[in-house]
Amino acid sequence: MKIESEVFRGISISVVFLAYVALWAYQRARLKKQEGFDPEILKRDKRPSQRFFASIANILTIALVGLTGIHTWGLKNISGFYYLFEIKDSTTIIIALLIGGSGLSLCMVAQRTMGAAWRVGIDKETRTNLIDNGVFSYCRNPTYSGLFLVCLATFLIFPTMSFIIWIITFYLIIELQVRLEEEHLSEIHGVKYSKYCSKVKRYIPWIY
């Protein structure tokens, strides 16, 4: 199988995202076993904003599977699915996989650093600690930063307009959720969180 083939690219994207799902599932299972609670808040949250976020997350997941399948089948002559630039050798694919692996590693480190404070969604019932050490001393949302790296890897593997639209939609939804999370953290941590925000950027250290 040629490393530049659509099938190999599709497998590469699938492996990266399945690795993230496995990482997420492991962290969830670990906290359920060791701490005695389920960190998956989002799916059982009844607030409209969180139900909306959960619905969009499901739609984006289905769309990702569909887009990966269409690209893997080599249907790149369809409008929106043609390559914006050609990948003529394995270098770009290898770089993409390294970027994706780095993003996954960042997600893993962030989740481990959060420990029992890690949540999927906004937990209004439990006061969690403010995590500002480790990778969180460089950016406030390293898990999302890691996912953005995975998105970049995806685009490098399948550089099409359809994936650009998917990534932009993903980013906008994350931005909305992050604002809600920041509002929640500000409510429970007050001045301490405000000072933290003034010193540490949201996604990219010292930039944004």
Disulfide bonds with the S-S distance in Angstrom:
none
